[in-house]
Amino acid sequence: MRALESSILIKRPTRRVWKSITSLGYCRTLTDSFWRFGRNLQYAVKHPQGSQAPDKQTLESGTRVTVTTGFNRPWIDWVVSDCVPGEFIVLRAERTGWLDGYHMVVRSDLETLDDEKCHLKVKLYVMFLNRGLEIASLFLPFGFLYSMCINSAIKKTKNSIERT
């Protein structure tokens, strides 16, 4: 599947937006936008050894966010694979398995426009491990559906930031 991209202007300082996109709340927004569908999801954060995170809700390189269903079944594991403060954060998730396996990367970039505005760009790349599903994704409306999910996530993020 090809990479999908969406962006939005946020009328808040970059440092405020950065604080939001490196929080567990942003990870929840991404997950809920793609996979919730009425599920009761639980989130557990595990920081790497020697973490410099100011609190347990802040994401940094090496942080793992394990999402389980209400029945404590594993749902998705996010890993912050790369992070440059004030510039970008990369979240990676994957599931093994021939039928439903995938590898997904979500990269969120910030561009400062002035003291009170910045631009948030989110890029999504998904590769299905099932070759048949990967080929089908080129012809089926996965791109359209995933674009709607990305747009929903960044609009929710913008509204959340601008309300505070």
C-alpha positions as a printed Julia matrix, in Angstrom:
164×3 Matrix{Float64}:
   0.0     0.0    0.0
   1.26    3.46  -0.75
   1.95    6.09   1.9
  -0.93    8.4    2.84
  -0.49   11.92   4.13
  -2.64   14.57   5.75
  -1.83   17.92   7.31
  -3.51   20.66   9.29
  -2.73   24.18  10.54
  -2.87   24.53  14.32
  -3.04   27.98  15.89
  -0.92   27.19  18.91
   2.84   27.36  19.57
   4.92   24.4   18.37
   5.94   23.52  21.95
   2.26   23.14  22.93
   1.49   20.95  19.89
   4.65   18.9   20.52
   3.55   18.25  24.09
   0.23   16.97  22.76
   1.58   14.67  20.01
   4.09   13.1   22.39
   1.4    12.22  24.92
  -0.51    9.01  25.47
  -3.64   10.96  24.44
  -2.32   11.28  20.87
  -1.63    7.54  20.73
  -5.2     6.94  21.96
  -6.57    9.28  19.29
  -4.69    7.44  16.52
  -5.75    4.03  17.79
  -9.38    5.02  18.28
  -9.53    6.59  14.83
  -8.45    3.34  13.19
  -9.54    0.42  15.34
 -11.91    1.19  18.16
 -15.3     0.25  16.68
 -16.97    0.05  20.08
 -14.16   -1.81  21.82
 -13.19   -0.99  25.38
  -9.44   -0.51  24.96
  -6.89   -0.37  27.79
  -3.47    1.31  27.44
  -0.23    0.46  29.26
   2.92    2.56  28.8
   6.42    1.17  29.3
   9.34    3.58  29.04
  12.86    2.43  28.15
  15.44    2.03  30.88
  17.01    5.4   31.76
  13.96    7.29  30.5
  14.01   11.08  30.58
  10.22   11.38  30.23
   8.76   13.92  32.67
   5.8    11.62  33.43
   4.32    8.24  32.49
   2.02    9.8   29.88
   4.83   11.29  27.75
   6.18    9.33  24.78
   9.86    9.25  23.82
  12.13    7.04  21.71
  11.83    3.45  22.85
   8.5     3.86  24.64
   6.07    0.95  24.18
   2.33    1.41  24.37
   0.46   -1.87  24.67
  -3.22   -1.71  23.82
  -5.49   -4.51  25.01
  -9.22   -5.12  24.72
 -11.55   -5.12  27.71
 -10.97   -8.88  27.96
  -7.2    -8.25  28.33
  -6.52   -9.64  24.83
  -3.57   -8.02  23.03
  -4.82   -5.62  20.38
  -1.91   -3.52  19.13
   1.6    -2.61  20.33
   2.9     0.84  19.44
   6.63    1.56  19.7
   8.14    5.03  19.4
  10.89    4.14  16.96
  12.25    7.65  16.4
  11.73   11.05  17.96
  13.4    14.44  17.55
  11.93   16.89  20.1
   9.99   19.7   18.48
  10.31   18.18  14.99
   8.86   14.68  14.56
   7.78   11.45  16.24
   7.5     8.04  14.56
   5.16    5.36  15.91
   5.47    1.81  14.62
   3.12   -1.13  15.04
   3.15   -4.6   13.62
   1.34   -7.87  13.9
   2.76  -11.16  12.74
   0.66  -13.73  11.01
   0.11  -14.86   7.48
  -3.55  -13.87   7.27
  -3.83  -10.67   9.31
  -0.2    -9.55   9.68
   0.86   -6.01   8.91
   3.61   -3.47   9.44
   2.5     0.11  10.02
   4.4     3.37  10.52
   2.85    6.71  11.51
   5.14    9.73  11.28
   4.0    13.08  12.7
   6.02   16.13  11.65
   5.78   19.65  13.04
   6.71   22.77  11.1
   6.81   26.08  12.98
   5.2    28.9   11.01
   5.5    31.64  13.63
   5.29   32.03  17.43
   1.6    31.11  17.52
   1.1    28.72  14.58
   2.46   25.45  13.32
   1.72   22.86  10.71
   1.13   19.21  11.7
   1.7    16.65   8.93
   0.9    12.98   9.53
   2.11   10.31   7.14
   0.88    6.71   7.31
   2.43    3.69   5.67
   0.85    0.25   5.95
   2.17   -2.97   4.44
   0.11   -6.13   4.73
   2.12   -9.33   5.16
  -0.53  -11.33   3.31
   0.5   -10.81  -0.35
  -3.09  -11.22  -1.56
  -4.32   -8.55   0.85
  -1.41   -6.27  -0.06
  -2.26   -6.52  -3.76
  -5.97   -6.07  -3.02
  -5.16   -2.93  -1.0
  -3.94   -1.32  -4.21
  -7.37   -1.76  -5.81
  -9.79   -1.61  -2.87
 -10.64    1.66  -1.1
  -8.22    1.08   1.81
  -6.42    4.32   0.97
  -9.66    6.29   1.07
 -10.73    4.7    4.37
  -7.31    5.15   5.98
  -7.18    8.77   4.77
 -10.49    9.39   6.52
  -9.01    7.89   9.71
  -5.9    10.08   9.54
  -8.01   13.2    8.9
 -10.25   12.33  11.82
  -7.25   11.83  14.13
  -5.56   15.14  13.26
  -8.84   17.09  13.49
  -9.48   15.61  16.95
  -5.9    16.48  17.93
  -6.27   20.05  16.65
  -9.58   20.54  18.47
  -8.13   19.15  21.68
  -5.1    21.46  21.51
  -7.01   24.59  20.54
  -9.57   24.07  23.34
  -6.85   24.37  25.98
